[in-house]
Amino acid sequence: MYFCNINAYRTEISDFVFSVANMQLMYYYKNHTNLPIDMKRTLLFLTLLLFTVISFSQIQVRGNYTSYNEATGLDHVYIFSVIDNTSEIHYTSTGNTAQVKWFNFLNGVKTELTNVSIVSPTETYIDPKNNTGYIVNVNGTDVARFWVFDYSQYIPIFTSLNGTDGEFPCENVVLQLVGNVPDFKYQNTGGGIFTIDRYFNIEYNTLEWDTEKKEWKVKIQTEEIKQPGSVIPVPTPSTNTNFTLKGDQFATQLSVPEATVTSGEYATKAVKCRITTVTSVREAKNENDRPEKETDIEGSAPLDIQFYSNPTPNVRSYFWTIYRNGEKLMARSEKDHLYTFSKAGNYKIELSATNGICTDSSSVNVVVMESSIIAPSVFTPNNDEYNEEFRVAYRSIIEFACTIYNRWGRVVYKWTDPAKGWNGTIGGKPAAEGTYFYIINARGSDDKVYKLKGHLNLLR
């Protein structure tokens, strides 16, 4: 669908160009009788196509109108916003010798018009009538066929619109419309009757998830409705809302006021939820794959993760289920909850939120990595801010104990947090350079047991 008012002011230069091209094609066709039959057919098709384009390009429509170009058996259907004294349809012939006749048609019968206005020897026009078909005949050949409507005679009338639950209220709302949408019924020259589809929009509020702000926000939803009847199904919105029906497409194209009706507020039954997480971060640089951002859901154990359900207002109950490597681990019923993942594995956290009528679900995956631990063999506590402490490099260590001994077997330091280490002091005083010994007992998130023994060199 598009506006065609520009045709009314088109120059005849294009007619001249098409006419010359047509003459050249015909000349070429007549003077090359030895052409292959396929090429002759192609030339003949192009000639006929040019003749059609030339003929119809001479139709000029004046007034506020739009053109429907998918009519069966017709070239166009012209829809005027209103047919008044500015509404005219002109035909301009390419020469003074053309015999132009105008006809209207109905039920397969055409009748010649006698009230055709003459502008010049080559230009004539008619004052179109609503719901009428017309034919332009040039030298005994019909060159243009079209139908005319006055939109002002087909304005939809909407009395009321009411939203109610559908058979499945979590999926559909039924809008009950009281009103009338007149049909645009036209005929082709053979008497066939056809209807032009009219399209309207239903607008209403729903909710969509804002991934940046991590919250539900109101979104205006638009559904296109073809030829609305008394019952209009639409997807259930996620929030309470009014519904507005307006249209049609021809009102938009003609820039005339749309027919509009708005319902009262509909109380939705639908629910929505969306899992978001906040992970406790750790800063110890000797822990590999540690959670450094609150959004991390994969890394070294333990992972302390706060889960939020982010429900829409209608939610009344929450069902959380945590699976580890495909097996159900636990279930909870809080709105939000905190969980510590201390075992290596692949986890799936599922949430089901309901109000007893409708249910929505959300899920997220968490990965806890397998354990590892490595002890260095040297450290240099000389205040150069590099390698100042004896610390293990580790990942997913759940239990840890390390003891440092001097060469005589005396305990000089011990600790139980793998993120920490020995700074090379004994009783608050710098320890002597030399060789020391360590014993480490640890257990990983994958239940792997570590018993490490070795020596380390303290250098300054």
VOLUMTOR-44551 format. One record per atom (N, C-alpha, C): x, y, z; residue in one letter. Coordinates in steps of 0.1 Angstrom, whole numbers, plus 5000, padded with zeros to 4 digits. Example, Ala and Ser with C-alpha at 12.3 -4.5 7.8 and 13.67 -1.06 7.14 Angstrom:
2
513249435078A;512349555078A;513249675078A;512849785071S;513749895071S;512950005079S;
***
This chain:
460
500849885000M;500050005000M;500950125000M;500650224992Y;501350354992Y;500550464986Y;500950584988F;500250704983F;500650724968F;499750764960C;500050784946C;499750924941C;499551014950N;499151154946N;500051214936N;501351174936I;502351234928I;502051204913I;501251104910N;500851074896N;500151194890N;499451274898A;498651384893A;499451494887A;500751494891Y;501551604886Y;502751554878Y;502651424873R;503751374865R;503751434851R;504951464845T;505051514832T;504851404822T;504851444809E;504651344798E;505951294792E;507051334799I;508351294793I;508451144793I;507951084804S;508050934805S;507250874794S;506150924790D;505250874779D;506050874766D;506750984764F;507551004752F;508650894751F;509350874762V;510450784763V;509950644760V;508850604767F;508250464765F;507750454751F;507250554745S;506650544731S;507850514722S;508950594723V;510050574714V;510650424716V;510750384728A;511250244731A;510350144725A;509050164725N;508050074720N;508250064705N;508350184698M;508550184684M;509850114680M;510950134687Q;512150064684Q;512049914685Q;511349874695L;511149724697L;510349664685L;509349734682M;508449684671M;509249684658M;510049784655Y;510849794643Y;511849674643Y;512549654654Y;513549554655Y;512849414653Y;511649394658Y;510949274657Y;510549244642Y;510049344635K;509649324622K;510749304612K;511949364615N;513049364605N;514049254608N;513749174618H;514649064621H;513848934621H;513348894609T;512448774609T;513248644611T;514548644610N;515348524612N;515748504627N;515148584636L;515448564650L;514948434655L;515648374665P;515048254671P;513648284677P;512848174678I;511448194682I;511348244696I;512348194705D;512348244719D;512648384720D;513548434712M;513848584712M;512648664707M;511948614697K;510848684692K;509748694703K;509548584710R;508548584720R;508948684731R;510248694735T;510648784745T;510448924740T;510748954728L;510549094722L;509049124722L;508249034719L;506749054719L;506249084733L;506749004742F;506349024756F;506749164761F;508049204758L;508449334762L;507649444756L;507249424743T;506449524736T;505049544743T;504449424746L;503149434753L;503249494767L;504349454774L;504549514787L;504749664786L;505549714777L;505649854775L;504349924772L;503549854764F;502249914760F;501349924772F;501449824781T;500649834793T;501049944802T;502449954804V;502950054813V;502650194808V;502850214794I;502550344788I;501150374790I;500250284788S;498850314788S;498450354802S;498850264812F;498450294826F;499150414832F;500350444827S;501050554833S;500350684829S;499350684820Q;498650804816Q;497450824825Q;497150734834I;496150764844I;496650854855I;495950964858Q;496351054868Q;495251074878Q;495551054891V;494451064901V;494751184909V;493751264912R;493851384919R;492951384931R;493451434942G;492751434955G;493551354965G;493051354977N;493751274988N;493351124987N;494251044983Y;493850904980Y;495050814983Y;494750684984T;495850584984T;495450474974T;496350394971S;496150294960S;496450154966S;495450064964Y;495649924967Y;495949854954Y;497149794954N;497749744941N;497649584940N;496849524949E;496849374948E;495449324945E;494649414938A;493349374934A;493349264924A;492449174925T;492249054916T;491549104903T;492149094892G;491549124879G;491449274876G;492049354885L;492149504882L;493549554883L;493749674878D;495049734879D;495249794893D;494249864898H;494249924911H;492849944917H;492849964930V;491750014937V;492150144944V;491450254940Y;491750384946Y;490750414957Y;491350444969I;490550474980I;490850624984I;489750704982F;489850854986F;489450865000F;490150965007S;489750995021S;488251045021S;487951125011V;486551155009V;486451204994V;485351164987I;485151204974I;484451334974I;485151444969D;484551574968D;484951644955D;484751774954N;485051844941N;486451844937N;487351804946T;488751794942T;489151654937T;488251564938S;488551424934S;488351404919S;489351374912E;489251354897E;490251244893E;489851174882I;490751074876I;490851104861I;492051134857H;492351184844H;492951074835H;492751084822Y;493450994813Y;494051084802Y;495351074799T;495951154788T;496451054778T;495951074765S;496450994754S;497751044748S;498350964740T;499651004735T;499551074721T;498351084716G;498151144703G;496751194702G;496551294692N;495251354690N;494251254684N;494851154677T;493951064670T;493350944678T;493850934691A;493350824699A;491850854703A;491050744702Q;489650754706Q;489550694720Q;489250774729V;489250734743V;487750734748V;487450624754K;486050604760K;486150564774K;485250614782W;485150574797W;483950484799W;484150384807F;483050294811F;483050274826F;481850254831N;481750194845N;481350044843N;481549964853F;481149824852F;480549774865F;479649684864L;479049624876L;478449484871L;478749384879N;478249254877N;478549204863N;479749234858G;480249184845G;479749264833G;478949374836V;478349454825V;479049594825V;479549634814K;480049774814K;479149864806K;479149994811T;478250094805T;479050214802T;478950264789E;479750384785E;479250504793E;480250584797L;479850714804L;479650824794L;478750904797T;478451024788T;478851154795T;479151154808N;479451274815N;480951294817N;481751264807V;483151274807V;483551414804V;484451464813S;484951604811S;486151604801S;486251704793I;487351714783I;488151834787I;489451814789V;490451914792V;491051964779V;491451874770S;492151904758S;491851784748S;492251794736P;492051684726P;492651554731P;493651564740T;494351434745T;494051404759T;493351484767E;493051464781E;491651474784E;491151364791T;489751364796T;489751324811T;488651344818Y;488651304832Y;487251284836Y;487051204848I;485751184853I;485751224868I;484651254873D;484451274888D;484051134894D;484951064901P;484650934905P;483450924915P;482850804915K;481750784924K;482150664934K;481650664946N;482050564955N;481550424951N;482350324954N;481950184952N;481650164937N;482450204928T;482150204914T;483450154907T;483250074896G;484350024888G;484450104875G;485650124870Y;485750204858Y;486750134848Y;486550164835I;487450114825I;487750224815I;489050234812V;489450334801V;489750244789V;489050284778N;489150214765N;489750304755N;490850264748V;491550344738V;491550264725V;490950324715N;490850254702N;490350114703N;489350094711G;488749964712G;489449864721G;490449904728T;491149824738T;491149874752T;490749794761D;490649834775D;492149844780D;492549964784V;493849994789V;494050014804V;492950034811A;492950064825A;491650014831A;491749944842R;490549894850R;490849914864R;489949984871F;490150014885F;488750034892F;488850024905W;487650044914W;487950164923W;486850234927V;486950354936V;486150334948V;486750374960F;486050384972F;486150514979F;485150554986D;485150674994D;485350635009D;486550655015Y;486850595028Y;485850645038Y;485450775037S;484550825047S;483250745048S;482850665038Q;481650585039Q;481950445045Q;483250425049Y;483550295054Y;484350305067Y;484150415074I;484850435087I;484350335097I;485250265104P;484850165114P;484150235126P;483150175132I;482450225143I;482650125155I;483450175165F;483650095177F;482850145189F;482150065195T;481250105206T;481950065220T;482549945221S;483149905233S;484149795231S;485049785240L;486149675240L;486349625254L;486249495256N;486349445270N;487349325270N;488249325279G;489149215280G;488849115290G;488748985287T;488448875296T;489448765295T;489448675305D;490348555304D;489948465293D;490948415285G;490648315275G;490548175282G;490348075273E;490347935278E;491547905286E;492647955281F;493947935288F;494448075292F;494048125304P;494348265307P;495848295309P;496648195310C;498148225311C;498648255297C;497948215287E;498448235273E;497648335265E;496348345267N;495548435258N;494548515266N;494348635261V;493148715266V;492248725254V;490948725257V;489948745247V;489348885248V;489448955237L;488949095237L;487549085230L;486549135236Q;485149135231Q;484849275225Q;484749275212L;484549405205L;483049415201L;482449535205V;481149575200V;481349685190V;481049665177G;481249765167G;481049705153G;481449775143N;481249735129N;482349785121N;482949695113V;484049725104V;483449695090V;483049795082P;482449775069P;483449715060P;483049625051D;483849555041D;484149645029D;485349645025F;485649705011F;485549585001F;484349584995K;484049474985K;484049544971K;484949484963Y;484949534949Y;484749424939Y;484549464927Q;484349364916Q;485349374905Q;485749264899N;486549284887N;485549284875N;486149304863T;485349324851T;484449204847T;484849084853G;484048964850G;482948944860G;482749034870G;481649024880G;482048954892G;483348904893G;483848844906G;483848944917G;483448904929I;483448994941I;484548954950I;485349054955F;486449034963F;486449134975F;487149104986T;487249184997T;488649225000T;488849355003I;490149405007I;490349385022I;491349325026D;491649305041D;491949435047D;491349455059R;491649575067R;492449535079R;493449605082Y;494349565093Y;494349675104Y;494249635116F;494149715128F;495249675138F;495549765147N;496549735157N;495849735171N;496249635179I;495949635193I;497149675201I;497049775209E;498249815217E;497849795232E;498849745240Y;498749725254Y;500049715261Y;500049725274N;501349715281N;501649575285N;502849545285T;503349415290T;504749445296T;505349335301L;506649355307L;507749285299L;508949345299E;510049275293E;511249295302E;512249195301W;513349205310W;514449295305W;514849385314D;515949475310D;517249405315D;518049355306T;519249275310T;520349365316T;520349495313E;521349585319E;521049625333E;519749665335K;519349705348K;518849595357K;518649475351K;518249355358K;516949375365K;515949425357E;514649445362E;513549435351E;512349425355W;511249425345W;510849565342W;510649595329K;510249725325K;509049715316K;508149825317V;506949825309V;507349845294V;506649765286K;506849775271K;505449785265K;505349865255I;504149875247I;504149775236I;503249675237Q;503149565227Q;502149605217Q;502449575204T;501449595193T;501249465186T;499949435184E;499549315177E;498749355165E;499149305153E;498349345141E;497149245140E;495949305138I;494749225137I;494149245123I;493849135117K;493249135103K;491649135105K;491049235100Q;489549235099Q;488949195112Q;489049275123P;488649225136P;487149195137P;486849085144G;485449045146G;485049075160G;484049015165S;483549045178S;484448985189S;485248885186V;486148815195V;487548825190V;488448885197I;489848905193I;490748845203I;491448735200P;492448675210P;493848745209P;494448775220V;495748835220V;496548765231V;497948765230P;498748705241P;498548775254P;498548695265T;498248755278T;499448845282T;499148965286P;500149055291P;500749015304P;501949065308S;502549035320S;502249135331S;501449225328T;501049325338T;499549375336T;498949435346N;497649485344N;497649595333N;496649605324T;496749695313T;495349725307T;495349835300N;494149855291N;494549815277N;493649785269F;493849745255F;493249855246F;493949895235T;493449995226T;493449935212T;492349935206L;492149895192L;492050025183L;492950025173K;492850145164K;493250105150K;492850185140G;493150155126G;492150215117G;492250185104D;493050075099D;494250125091D;494850045083Q;496050085075Q;495750205065Q;494450205060F;494150305051F;493950445057F;493550445070A;493450575077A;494850625079A;495850545082T;497250585083T;497750645070T;497450565059Q;497950615046Q;497350745042Q;496050755045L;495350875041L;495550995051L;496250975062S;496451075072S;495051125077S;494151045080V;492851075086V;492751015099V;491951065108P;491851005122P;491550865122P;492150785130E;491950645131E;490750615140E;489950515137A;488850475146A;489550405158A;489150445170T;489850405183T;488850365193T;489150255201V;488450225213V;489350165223V;489150195236T;490050145246T;489250075257T;489749965261S;489049885272S;489249935285S;488549885295G;488949905309G;490149825313G;490649845325E;491849775329E;491649625331E;492549545324Y;492449405326Y;493449355336Y;493049275346A;493849225356A;494449095352A;495749095349T;496448975343T;496548865353T;496548735348K;496848625356K;498248575354K;498948625344A;500248585341A;501248615351A;502348535352V;503448565361V;504748545354V;505748615359K;507048605353K;508148605364K;509248535361C;510348535370C;511648535362C;512748575368R;514048575361R;515148565372R;515948455371I;516948445381I;518148545378I;518548615389T;519848685388T;520648645400T;521948665399T;522848615409T;523848725414T;524348715426V;525448795431V;526348705438V;527548695433T;528548605438T;529548685447T;529948625459S;530848685468S;532248675461S;532948785460V;534248795453V;535348765463V;536548725458R;537748705466R;538848765459R;539848815467E;540948895462E;542348825462E;542348715469A;543748655470A;544248605457A;545348665453K;545948645440K;546548505438K;546748435449N;547348295447N;546248195445N;544948235445E;543848145442E;543548155427E;543748045420N;543448045406N;541948035403N;541448105393D;540048095389D;539048145400D;539548235409R;538748285420R;537648375414R;536448385421P;535448475416P;535848615419P;536148695408E;536548825409E;535448935407E;534348885400K;533248975398K;531948915404K;531048995407E;529748955413E;528948865403E;529248885390T;528548805380T;529148675377T;530248645383D;530948515381D;530048395386D;529848295378I;529148175382I;529848055378I;531148065376E;532047955373E;533447995380E;533947895387G;535247915393G;535647825404G;536547875412S;537147795423S;536147795435S;536047675441A;535247665453A;535947725465A;535147765475P;533647765475P;533147885468P;531947865461L;531247985455L;530048015463L;530048125469D;528948175477D;528048265468D;526848215464I;526048285454I;524648315460I;524248445459Q;522948485463Q;522048485451Q;520948405452F;520048395441F;518748485443F;518348555433Y;517148645434Y;516148595423Y;514848595427S;513848545418S;513248645408S;513348775412N;512848885404N;511448855399N;510448835407P;509048805403P;508248925399P;507248905390T;506249005388T;505248995399T;504449105401P;503649115413P;502648995416P;502248925406N;501248815408N;501848695415N;503148675415V;503748555420V;503448535435V;503048415439R;502748385453R;503648275459R;504148185451S;504948075456S;506248055448S;507248005454Y;508547985448Y;509047845450Y;509547775440F;510147645442F;511547645435F;512547635443W;513947625438W;514347485439W;515047435428T;515647305428T;517147315423T;518047255430I;519447255426I;519847115423I;520447105411Y;520946975406Y;522446975404Y;523146865408R;524546855406R;524846735397R;525446765386N;525746655376N;524546575372N;523446645371G;522146585367G;521346525378G;521846515390E;521146455401E;520546565411E;519346545415K;518746645424K;519546655437K;519846775441L;520646795453L;519846845465L;518946945462M;518146995472M;517047085466M;516047125475A;514947205471A;514747315482A;514247435477R;513947535487R;512647615482R;512047685491S;510847755488S;510847905491S;512047955494E;512148105497E;512048185484E;511748315485K;511648405474K;513048415468K;514048445477D;515448455473D;516248365483D;517448325479H;518248245488H;519748245485H;520548215495L;521948205494L;522448065494L;523348025486Y;523847885486Y;525347885483Y;525947795491T;527447785490T;527747655482T;528447665471F;528847555463F;530247515466F;530347405474S;531647355479S;532147235472S;531347175463K;531747045457K;531947075442K;532947025436A;533247035422A;532146975414A;531747035403G;530746975394G;529947085386G;529047035378N;528147115370N;526847125376N;526347245380Y;525147265387Y;524147335378Y;522847295380K;521747365374K;520747405384K;520447535385I;519547585395I;518247625387I;517147565391E;515847595385E;514947665394E;514147755389L;513147825397L;511847815390L;510747775398S;509447785393S;508647875402S;508047975395A;507248075403A;505748065398A;504848075408T;503448055404T;502548135413T;501348155409N;500248215417N;499048115418N;499347995415G;498247885416G;497447875403G;497647975394I;496947965381I;497947955370I;498948045370C;499948055360C;501348025366C;502247975358T;503547945363T;504547985353T;505748035358D;506848065349D;508048005355D;509147985347S;510347925352S;511547995346S;512647975354S;513948035350S;515047935355S;516147945348S;517247855353S;518647925350S;519647875357V;520947925355V;521947805358V;523047805352N;524047705354N;525247755361N;525747675371V;526947715379V;528047605377V;529247635375V;530347535374V;531347565385V;531647455393V;532647465403V;533847375398V;534947435397M;536147365391M;536747265401M;537447175395E;538247075402E;539447135409E;539847065420S;540947125428S;542347105423S;543247195428S;544647175425S;545447255436S;546647215439I;547447295448I;548947265445I;549747375445I;551147365442I;551847455452I;552947405458A;553747475467A;555047525461A;555447655463P;556747705457P;557947645465P;559047665459S;560247615466S;561147725471S;560847855469V;561647965473V;560748085475V;561148175484F;560448305485F;561448405491F;561248535489T;562248635492T;561648755499T;561448735512P;560848845520P;561748965523P;562049045512N;563049155514N;562449285511N;561149295512N;560349425511N;560449485497N;560649405487D;560649455473D;559249435467D;558249385475E;556849365471E;556749255460E;557749175459Y;557649065450Y;558048935457Y;557148835457N;557448705463N;557748725478N;556948805485E;557248835499E;556848725508E;555948635504E;555448535513E;555448395507E;555548295515F;555448165510F;553948135510F;553348125498R;551948085496R;551847985486R;550847895488V;550547795478V;549647855466V;549847805454A;548947835443A;547847725443A;546547765444Y;545547665446Y;544247705439Y;543347605438R;542047615433R;541147515439R;539947565444S;538947485449S;539447395461S;540147455470I;540647385482I;539647425493I;539047315499I;538047335510I;538647335524I;539547245526E;540247225539E;541747245536E;542347305546F;543747335544F;544447355557F;545647295558A;546547315570A;547947305566A;548747405570C;550147405566C;551047435578C;552147365580T;553047385591T;554447405585T;555147505590I;556547535586I;557547485598I;558547415594Y;559547365604Y;560947425600Y;561747445610N;563147475607N;563947345606N;565247365604R;566047245601R;566147145613R;565847195625W;565847115637W;564547055640W;563547075632G;562247025634G;561347105643G;561747225646R;560947305654R;559847375646R;558647385651V;557547455644V;557747605645V;557847665633V;558047815633V;556747895629V;555847825622Y;554647895618Y;553647785613Y;552347815615K;551247735609K;550047815606K;549247775597W;548047845593W;547047755585W;545747795585T;544747715579T;543947775568T;544347895563D;543647955552D;544547955540D;544247885529P;545147875518P;545348005511P;544548105513A;544748235507A;545848315514A;546248265526K;547348335533K;548648255533K;549648305539G;550948235539G;551948285550G;553148245549W;554248275559W;555048385553W;555148495562N;555948615557N;557448615561N;557848495565G;559348485568G;559748545581G;558848545591T;559248595604T;558948485615T;559648485626I;559448395637I;559248485650I;558148475656G;557848555667G;557948705664G;557648745652G;557648885649G;559048935644G;560048855644K;561348895639K;561748815627K;562448875618P;562848815605P;563648675608P;563148575601A;563848445602A;565148445594A;566048365599A;567348355592A;567148295578A;567948335569E;567948275555E;568348125557E;567848055547G;568247905547G;567047825543G;567247695546T;566247595542T;565247565553T;563947565549Y;562947525559Y;562047415552Y;561247365560F;560447245556F;558947275558F;558047215549Y;556647235551Y;555947105550Y;554847095557I;553846985555I;552447045553I;551847005542I;550547055539I;549546935538I;548446955545N;547246865544N;546046945539N;545446895528A;544346975522A;543446875516A;542246925514R;541146855506R;540446945496R;540246895484G;539646975474G;538146955473G;537547045465S;536047035463S;535646915456S;536546845450D;536246715444D;536646595453D;536846625466D;537146525476D;538546475474D;539346535466K;540746485464K;541546535477K;542346435482V;543146465494V;544546495490V;545146595496Y;546546635493Y;547346625506Y;548546555504K;549546555515K;550846585509K;551246715511L;552446765505L;553546785515L;554746745512K;555946765520K;557046815511K;557846905517G;558946955509G;559747065516G;560747105509H;561647215515H;561447345507H;561747455514L;561647585508L;562847665512L;563347745503N;564447835506N;564047975508N;564448025520L;564148165523L;565448245519L;565248335510L;566348425506L;565948575508L;566948655511R;566648795513R;567448875503R;
***
